[in-house]
Amino acid sequence: MQFELMASMMCANYGNLEEEVRDLEAGGIDSFHIDIMDGRFVANFAMSLNDMRYIAQTTSKPLDVHLMIEHPNNRIGLFLKNLRPGDTVYIHPEAEYHPSTTLQAIIDAGMIPGIAINPGTSVETITEMLRIVKKVLVMSVNPGNAGQMFLPYVGKKITRLLAIKEDMDFEIYWDGACSADKILEYAPKGVSGFVLGTSLLFGRGRPYGEILQDIRELKF
């Protein structure tokens, strides 16, 4: 079964970020998930523009940039000029007055447009944007911190999105509290990829390549 695995780089060891990137790349990670937090849209500060730029320069793998910032349209150019065609940029619809304008800037720059939807965001409020974006990042936890517990009601939202994704031509990705049982349940249903953090990939005391191989060999 084919599905993408993305490394949540806010969980990486920043004592040697280059080594982390190299080890993940050699281990078979599909892309690097970059969480940018401004301390306003979410309470936490996480990765920065410079972190993103460094990882982009260190790997040829795609970047998966998740902007958890207020009014991303005011600063979108700073991020886009440091990315490569084919990288993905997600925004939160609640963070922008006119999110479709920001999404169009992402498209015009040759990037893949995406939206991230919080656990409390309903499918109805983002339906029109589903016709613009190519990826929907479903937050299974409230955004801002790693290591949170899965919110079970998010599963019903994913089921609703799965029912309309073919008609609207978007793919669904999972972010937050991603354990092996979630991949086993939702990959066969049509979720295209999973962001891996402390629940499954980082801080396990094992080589990344072994962990990623075990995930890809899960018995569905």
Backbone bond lengths (Angstrom), bond angles and torsions (degrees), N, CA, C in turn:
res aa  C-N    CA-C-N  psi(-1)  N-CA   C-N-CA  omega(-1)  CA-C   N-CA-C  phi
1 M - - - 1.475 - - 1.521 109.27 -
2 Q 1.316 115.94 132.94 1.452 121.34 -177.46 1.528 111.80 -94.26
3 F 1.317 116.41 128.11 1.456 121.91 172.25 1.521 107.17 -156.66
4 E 1.334 115.82 154.04 1.460 121.22 -176.90 1.530 110.92 -90.87
5 L 1.326 115.44 146.75 1.455 121.66 175.78 1.520 108.40 -121.56
6 M 1.335 115.85 123.96 1.461 122.28 -178.15 1.522 109.40 -116.97
7 A 1.315 116.55 135.66 1.467 121.28 179.76 1.517 110.24 -88.71
8 S 1.336 116.96 124.82 1.461 122.01 177.44 1.523 108.48 -79.36
9 M 1.331 115.70 100.12 1.459 120.06 -169.46 1.522 114.03 -73.60
10 M 1.319 119.22 -10.20 1.460 119.26 173.26 1.535 110.63 -68.44
11 C 1.343 116.60 -15.46 1.456 121.65 179.73 1.530 112.46 -95.11
12 A 1.324 117.11 -1.82 1.461 120.94 -175.45 1.526 111.37 -73.79
13 N 1.328 115.79 166.40 1.455 122.73 175.93 1.522 108.66 -83.17
14 Y 1.316 117.81 110.50 1.458 121.19 -177.10 1.522 112.33 -83.16
15 G 1.330 116.94 1.83 1.447 119.46 172.76 1.516 111.84 -67.51
16 N 1.332 115.63 -26.58 1.466 120.97 175.51 1.516 107.93 -153.00
17 L 1.322 115.40 79.49 1.465 120.18 -174.91 1.526 111.26 -65.70
18 E 1.324 116.95 -37.29 1.470 118.46 -179.71 1.521 110.98 -61.39
19 E 1.327 116.92 -42.36 1.467 120.12 179.04 1.529 110.69 -63.55
20 E 1.319 117.16 -40.04 1.463 120.67 177.65 1.526 110.87 -59.73
21 V 1.331 115.60 -46.57 1.467 119.69 -179.50 1.527 109.92 -62.52
22 R 1.320 117.06 -45.48 1.461 120.78 -178.94 1.528 111.41 -62.87
23 D 1.335 116.99 -43.36 1.462 120.43 -178.67 1.528 111.59 -66.06
24 L 1.314 116.48 -40.52 1.463 119.81 178.36 1.526 110.67 -66.42
25 E 1.314 115.86 -41.59 1.456 120.08 179.01 1.527 110.50 -62.50
26 A 1.330 116.73 -47.09 1.462 120.84 179.12 1.527 111.34 -64.82
27 G 1.338 116.62 -30.27 1.455 121.05 -179.18 1.510 114.08 -76.76
28 G 1.333 116.99 -11.07 1.462 119.88 175.28 1.509 115.66 102.99
29 I 1.334 117.71 20.33 1.468 118.89 176.92 1.530 108.61 -64.77
30 D 1.321 117.06 147.81 1.469 120.46 -177.98 1.519 112.29 -86.30
31 S 1.330 117.05 -36.86 1.465 119.84 -179.93 1.523 109.40 -159.08
32 F 1.331 114.28 168.19 1.461 121.07 -178.25 1.526 108.94 -110.66
33 H 1.342 115.51 121.31 1.457 121.94 -177.72 1.530 108.47 -92.12
34 I 1.324 115.79 121.11 1.458 122.28 -174.39 1.524 109.28 -111.36
35 D 1.326 117.19 111.21 1.469 122.32 179.46 1.519 109.86 -93.36
36 I 1.330 116.58 110.75 1.457 122.38 177.38 1.529 108.40 -100.10
37 M 1.337 117.75 118.99 1.463 122.06 -178.21 1.524 109.72 -125.82
38 D 1.329 115.51 137.10 1.469 119.87 -173.49 1.522 114.72 -105.99
39 G 1.343 117.89 1.89 1.457 120.03 -178.40 1.519 113.59 74.76
40 R 1.322 116.68 7.02 1.467 121.52 -179.52 1.532 110.97 -121.55
41 F 1.327 116.36 -58.03 1.468 118.63 176.81 1.523 110.17 -65.03
42 V 1.333 115.71 -37.70 1.470 121.71 169.09 1.518 107.17 -124.27
43 A 1.315 116.93 159.07 1.463 120.57 -172.91 1.516 112.97 -72.85
44 N 1.311 117.56 -18.98 1.457 121.56 -173.98 1.534 111.39 -95.30
45 F 1.324 116.15 157.34 1.457 122.95 165.73 1.530 106.69 -104.65
46 A 1.321 116.60 135.79 1.464 118.55 178.05 1.512 109.42 -130.48
47 M 1.315 118.10 -123.82 1.448 121.15 -172.64 1.528 111.36 -74.23
48 S 1.322 115.43 161.07 1.456 120.92 -175.84 1.519 110.34 -118.42
49 L 1.321 114.38 173.32 1.460 121.18 174.45 1.524 110.33 -57.68
50 N 1.333 117.71 -40.71 1.461 120.81 -179.60 1.522 112.22 -66.85
51 D 1.345 117.45 -36.84 1.464 120.39 175.39 1.527 110.01 -60.52
52 M 1.322 115.43 -46.78 1.462 121.03 179.60 1.518 111.07 -60.13
53 R 1.330 116.38 -45.73 1.465 121.20 -179.35 1.526 110.61 -61.50
54 Y 1.331 116.98 -42.53 1.459 120.87 -178.91 1.525 110.88 -62.91
55 I 1.320 117.14 -45.90 1.468 120.14 -179.14 1.525 110.11 -65.67
56 A 1.331 117.69 -38.71 1.464 121.12 177.82 1.523 111.43 -60.98
57 Q 1.341 116.51 -33.98 1.465 120.98 -179.57 1.524 112.52 -81.15
58 T 1.334 116.73 -17.24 1.459 121.39 -173.24 1.519 112.51 -94.81
59 T 1.331 117.32 -24.35 1.457 120.68 -176.30 1.519 111.44 -129.48
60 S 1.317 114.88 154.12 1.461 120.62 172.88 1.524 111.21 -96.07
61 K 1.331 116.72 -3.97 1.466 120.64 177.93 1.534 109.59 -70.30
62 P 1.341 117.63 155.05 1.465 120.14 178.77 1.521 112.31 -64.85
63 L 1.316 114.81 151.84 1.461 122.18 172.45 1.518 109.74 -103.62
64 D 1.304 114.12 146.43 1.462 123.34 -176.86 1.533 104.92 -125.36
65 V 1.331 117.32 92.63 1.466 121.93 -168.11 1.524 110.11 -97.09
66 H 1.318 114.83 121.16 1.466 122.19 -176.77 1.527 108.36 -109.91
67 L 1.331 115.77 105.13 1.462 121.08 -176.84 1.525 110.47 -88.68
68 M 1.318 115.81 104.29 1.470 122.23 174.57 1.526 107.16 -101.62
69 I 1.332 114.85 66.55 1.463 121.33 -175.35 1.522 109.39 -135.47
70 E 1.332 116.02 152.91 1.462 120.87 176.18 1.522 110.29 -74.07
71 H 1.328 115.90 141.58 1.461 123.29 176.15 1.523 112.30 44.96
72 P 1.324 117.55 63.36 1.466 120.29 -178.02 1.529 113.45 -60.04
73 N 1.326 118.07 -24.50 1.458 119.41 -179.01 1.533 112.30 -62.32
74 N 1.343 116.62 -26.47 1.464 120.07 179.74 1.521 112.48 -68.05
75 R 1.336 117.26 -22.92 1.460 121.04 -174.46 1.530 112.92 -128.82
76 I 1.316 117.56 7.50 1.464 120.11 -171.66 1.524 111.70 -59.65
77 G 1.337 117.23 -33.72 1.460 120.25 -179.53 1.511 113.60 -61.25
78 L 1.331 117.57 -34.40 1.459 121.43 179.01 1.527 111.48 -61.94
79 F 1.309 115.29 -36.85 1.457 119.29 -179.91 1.526 111.06 -79.09
80 L 1.314 116.58 -45.04 1.462 120.16 -174.81 1.520 112.62 -62.70
81 K 1.330 117.83 -36.04 1.463 119.23 -177.34 1.519 112.45 -72.85
82 N 1.320 117.35 -12.65 1.457 121.54 178.07 1.528 112.88 -105.20
83 L 1.329 115.97 8.53 1.457 121.21 177.92 1.520 109.92 -111.11
84 R 1.331 115.80 177.16 1.453 121.58 -177.84 1.512 109.29 -120.67
85 P 1.325 118.00 150.37 1.467 119.56 175.83 1.520 110.52 -52.70
86 G 1.317 115.86 132.52 1.458 120.79 -177.79 1.510 114.30 100.68
87 D 1.343 117.52 -15.63 1.460 119.47 172.06 1.526 109.23 -69.93
88 T 1.312 116.11 156.94 1.470 121.65 -178.91 1.520 110.18 -105.86
89 V 1.337 116.34 140.12 1.464 121.31 174.04 1.521 108.11 -127.94
90 Y 1.341 115.10 122.53 1.463 121.57 176.38 1.528 109.64 -103.74
91 I 1.317 116.66 139.04 1.458 121.51 168.43 1.519 108.67 -120.90
92 H 1.328 115.63 162.36 1.464 121.30 173.01 1.525 108.48 -96.79
93 P 1.318 118.47 124.19 1.471 120.17 -178.74 1.518 113.18 -55.82
94 E 1.339 117.36 -33.69 1.464 120.95 -177.49 1.532 112.35 -69.26
95 A 1.338 116.46 -16.22 1.462 120.48 -173.71 1.525 113.18 -86.36
96 E 1.339 117.18 -4.71 1.457 120.69 -172.27 1.525 111.29 -135.60
97 Y 1.337 117.09 142.36 1.459 120.12 176.27 1.526 111.02 -65.98
98 H 1.326 116.13 -42.57 1.468 121.26 -178.85 1.528 108.54 -129.15
99 P 1.323 117.92 79.29 1.463 120.46 -175.00 1.523 113.67 -61.02
100 S 1.330 117.99 -27.87 1.463 119.07 -179.59 1.528 111.45 -64.25
101 T 1.335 117.93 -29.06 1.463 121.18 177.13 1.529 110.65 -66.00
102 T 1.320 116.08 -43.54 1.466 120.60 178.37 1.523 110.26 -66.05
103 L 1.317 117.11 -41.47 1.463 120.54 178.81 1.526 111.00 -62.23
104 Q 1.331 116.94 -37.82 1.458 119.45 178.65 1.528 111.57 -66.35
105 A 1.335 116.78 -36.17 1.463 119.89 176.24 1.528 110.59 -62.71
106 I 1.313 116.88 -38.75 1.465 121.60 177.75 1.528 110.36 -64.08
107 I 1.322 115.89 -43.61 1.470 120.94 178.77 1.522 110.62 -63.75
108 D 1.326 116.64 -45.28 1.465 121.18 -177.51 1.530 111.85 -62.57
109 A 1.326 116.77 -27.79 1.462 121.40 -179.94 1.530 112.55 -83.51
110 G 1.322 117.16 -1.59 1.453 121.09 178.94 1.511 114.82 86.53
111 M 1.333 115.78 12.97 1.465 120.42 178.82 1.536 110.23 -93.89
112 I 1.317 115.11 167.92 1.464 120.97 176.75 1.523 108.38 -90.29
113 P 1.350 118.03 120.70 1.463 120.28 -177.49 1.530 111.89 -82.27
114 G 1.338 115.00 137.72 1.450 119.16 178.38 1.516 111.34 -143.80
115 I 1.316 115.69 158.85 1.459 120.72 171.49 1.521 108.47 -122.72
116 A 1.322 115.00 145.41 1.452 122.74 174.54 1.517 107.58 -106.96
117 I 1.324 116.97 132.02 1.466 119.45 -177.42 1.528 109.81 -118.57
118 N 1.311 114.78 125.97 1.454 122.19 -179.23 1.525 111.41 -70.52
119 P 1.335 117.30 161.35 1.462 119.38 178.21 1.528 113.37 -54.49
120 G 1.329 117.67 -34.48 1.464 120.83 -178.74 1.511 115.07 -87.35
121 T 1.330 118.31 1.93 1.460 122.33 179.84 1.523 109.35 -90.89
122 S 1.316 116.78 126.22 1.466 120.28 -177.30 1.522 110.84 -84.41
123 V 1.314 116.09 154.56 1.462 121.44 176.83 1.524 110.59 -61.41
124 E 1.333 116.85 -36.12 1.468 120.72 -177.57 1.522 112.65 -59.99
125 T 1.319 117.37 -33.83 1.467 120.07 -175.57 1.525 112.77 -76.81
126 I 1.318 117.58 -12.98 1.470 119.20 -177.73 1.535 112.03 -121.43
127 T 1.333 117.11 12.52 1.465 120.45 -174.18 1.521 112.88 -57.15
128 E 1.331 118.02 -46.32 1.469 119.46 -177.64 1.514 112.08 -64.62
129 M 1.312 117.17 -35.32 1.464 119.76 179.52 1.524 111.95 -69.10
130 L 1.326 117.37 -20.92 1.458 120.28 178.21 1.523 111.66 -64.41
131 R 1.325 117.21 -19.43 1.467 121.49 177.66 1.530 111.50 -83.51
132 I 1.324 117.06 -11.71 1.467 121.53 -179.05 1.521 111.41 -99.60
133 V 1.322 116.31 -40.43 1.463 120.74 -171.19 1.522 111.67 -84.17
134 K 1.330 114.59 162.48 1.458 121.37 175.26 1.528 112.10 -107.02
135 K 1.340 116.18 -19.28 1.454 120.29 -179.57 1.526 110.39 -135.87
136 V 1.331 115.34 143.28 1.459 122.17 174.46 1.523 107.71 -123.71
137 L 1.325 115.43 117.97 1.461 122.32 179.39 1.528 107.68 -95.35
138 V 1.312 116.24 109.61 1.461 120.83 -177.83 1.522 109.14 -91.46
139 M 1.330 115.35 118.08 1.457 120.67 178.04 1.522 109.23 -81.11
140 S 1.330 116.58 118.24 1.465 120.01 178.52 1.521 111.42 -91.72
141 V 1.334 116.16 0.02 1.468 123.78 173.88 1.523 107.14 -137.07
142 N 1.303 117.46 164.37 1.456 119.73 174.27 1.519 109.20 -69.58
143 P 1.327 118.56 135.70 1.467 120.81 -172.71 1.521 112.51 -70.74
144 G 1.337 114.80 151.66 1.449 119.66 172.69 1.513 115.80 129.49
145 N 1.347 117.59 -26.62 1.465 119.69 -177.56 1.520 110.47 -144.96
146 A 1.337 115.70 145.88 1.456 121.42 173.80 1.520 109.80 -80.65
147 G 1.338 115.81 162.21 1.452 121.15 172.71 1.513 115.76 80.69
148 Q 1.332 117.95 17.81 1.459 120.30 179.78 1.529 111.09 -85.54
149 M 1.336 115.46 167.09 1.455 121.57 179.51 1.523 110.46 -86.81
150 F 1.342 115.66 144.86 1.455 123.18 176.32 1.527 111.05 -62.11
151 L 1.336 116.20 136.57 1.456 121.91 176.69 1.530 108.37 -96.91
152 P 1.342 118.40 107.82 1.470 121.03 -169.66 1.525 115.29 -57.62
153 Y 1.336 118.42 -31.31 1.458 119.00 -176.63 1.523 113.09 -67.55
154 V 1.332 117.08 -13.85 1.461 120.13 178.08 1.532 110.46 -65.98
155 G 1.323 116.86 -26.73 1.461 120.21 179.13 1.516 112.66 -58.61
156 K 1.321 117.64 -36.27 1.464 120.49 178.81 1.524 111.00 -68.39
157 K 1.326 116.66 -34.03 1.469 120.47 177.26 1.532 110.04 -65.34
158 I 1.329 116.34 -42.84 1.451 120.19 178.80 1.530 110.20 -61.49
159 T 1.315 117.27 -40.55 1.465 120.71 178.38 1.521 111.04 -59.95
160 R 1.316 117.00 -40.64 1.465 120.82 178.87 1.520 111.42 -67.13
161 L 1.327 116.38 -40.23 1.465 119.82 178.52 1.525 111.16 -67.45
162 L 1.317 117.32 -38.31 1.458 120.52 178.53 1.528 111.55 -60.72
163 A 1.326 115.84 -32.62 1.468 120.05 -177.93 1.519 113.17 -70.91
164 I 1.329 117.65 -20.54 1.471 119.98 -175.78 1.526 113.41 -117.77
165 K 1.323 118.47 -1.91 1.466 120.12 -172.14 1.522 112.58 -66.94
166 E 1.312 118.75 -34.01 1.461 119.92 -179.86 1.522 110.72 -68.85
167 D 1.319 116.75 -42.33 1.463 120.89 -179.25 1.521 111.53 -65.30
168 M 1.327 117.31 -37.39 1.466 121.21 -176.64 1.525 113.27 -97.98
169 D 1.315 117.08 -2.81 1.462 122.66 172.51 1.527 113.04 61.45
170 F 1.327 116.57 58.92 1.461 121.79 172.22 1.518 109.05 -137.75
171 E 1.334 114.97 161.28 1.455 121.50 177.27 1.525 109.13 -111.12
172 I 1.325 116.39 153.20 1.463 122.46 -176.62 1.532 109.53 -110.22
173 Y 1.327 115.05 134.25 1.469 121.85 178.70 1.524 109.25 -127.05
174 W 1.316 115.22 147.43 1.477 123.10 -175.31 1.522 108.93 -104.05
175 D 1.342 116.59 133.68 1.459 121.01 177.22 1.519 110.10 -137.28
176 G 1.345 116.23 120.16 1.459 121.03 175.05 1.508 113.51 114.94
177 A 1.349 116.61 127.33 1.467 122.71 175.28 1.525 111.75 50.23
178 C 1.324 115.94 45.58 1.465 120.86 -175.74 1.522 110.13 -88.33
179 S 1.309 115.80 104.55 1.455 122.49 176.91 1.527 109.11 -107.59
180 A 1.330 116.22 171.68 1.461 120.25 -176.52 1.525 111.84 -60.55
181 D 1.322 117.65 -35.44 1.463 119.31 -178.73 1.527 112.05 -66.51
182 K 1.331 116.83 -29.58 1.472 119.43 177.42 1.527 110.52 -70.90
183 I 1.329 116.98 -39.10 1.456 120.12 176.86 1.523 110.36 -65.56
184 L 1.321 116.20 -42.69 1.460 120.52 179.24 1.531 111.81 -60.74
185 E 1.318 116.61 -35.57 1.466 120.06 -178.10 1.520 112.71 -81.11
186 Y 1.343 116.85 -43.29 1.467 119.07 -167.96 1.523 115.19 -98.93
187 A 1.324 119.29 -22.61 1.466 119.36 175.84 1.533 111.35 -61.82
188 P 1.336 119.81 -45.37 1.466 119.17 178.17 1.527 113.54 -64.58
189 K 1.323 116.72 -23.51 1.464 119.91 -179.73 1.528 112.47 -79.99
190 G 1.338 116.65 -16.36 1.454 118.97 177.06 1.507 116.58 123.29
191 V 1.337 118.96 7.12 1.469 120.60 173.54 1.527 107.41 -72.28
192 S 1.332 116.59 128.00 1.466 121.42 -169.38 1.520 114.56 -83.62
193 G 1.338 117.29 -23.69 1.450 118.36 -176.53 1.514 112.40 -163.09
194 F 1.328 115.45 164.11 1.459 121.68 -173.99 1.530 109.80 -138.20
195 V 1.335 115.88 132.24 1.458 121.76 175.07 1.523 107.54 -85.87
196 L 1.326 116.48 123.99 1.456 122.00 -175.88 1.520 110.31 -103.75
197 G 1.337 116.02 126.78 1.452 121.48 179.28 1.510 110.90 -125.98
198 T 1.331 116.16 -133.07 1.465 120.76 -175.54 1.525 112.97 -75.22
199 S 1.333 117.94 -18.00 1.463 119.43 -179.39 1.517 112.62 -69.46
200 L 1.339 116.61 -25.69 1.463 118.26 -171.24 1.524 114.85 -139.67
201 L 1.343 118.65 -29.27 1.464 119.95 -170.34 1.522 114.44 -112.47
202 F 1.323 118.06 -51.44 1.462 121.41 -172.70 1.534 111.83 -90.49
203 G 1.326 115.54 144.98 1.463 120.65 176.68 1.505 114.58 71.99
204 R 1.332 116.61 22.73 1.468 120.66 -177.63 1.526 112.42 -91.27
205 G 1.331 117.27 -11.88 1.454 119.77 -179.16 1.512 113.88 73.75
206 R 1.325 116.96 21.70 1.471 122.61 179.22 1.519 109.00 -133.40
207 P 1.329 118.52 154.61 1.462 120.54 176.45 1.528 110.95 -59.95
208 Y 1.318 115.09 141.99 1.464 119.27 -178.96 1.529 111.46 -59.38
209 G 1.318 116.87 -37.14 1.464 119.82 -178.84 1.520 112.37 -60.91
210 E 1.333 116.84 -39.65 1.470 120.22 178.37 1.519 111.05 -65.08
211 I 1.335 115.68 -44.48 1.467 119.73 -178.74 1.518 110.21 -62.97
212 L 1.319 116.73 -46.91 1.464 120.43 -177.82 1.528 111.04 -64.71
213 Q 1.327 117.07 -37.20 1.463 119.97 177.36 1.517 110.49 -64.92
214 D 1.342 117.32 -41.83 1.463 120.64 178.28 1.533 110.85 -60.71
215 I 1.329 116.58 -40.20 1.465 119.63 179.84 1.518 110.59 -64.74
216 R 1.313 116.91 -43.81 1.463 120.50 -178.57 1.522 112.25 -68.95
217 E 1.329 116.49 -19.40 1.467 120.49 -179.28 1.522 112.33 -101.35
218 L 1.330 117.10 14.24 1.467 119.94 176.51 1.521 110.81 -56.61
219 K 1.318 116.68 142.19 1.469 121.87 -177.38 1.529 109.65 -87.91
220 F 1.318 115.57 103.44 1.463 120.38 -179.47 1.512 110.80 -86.25
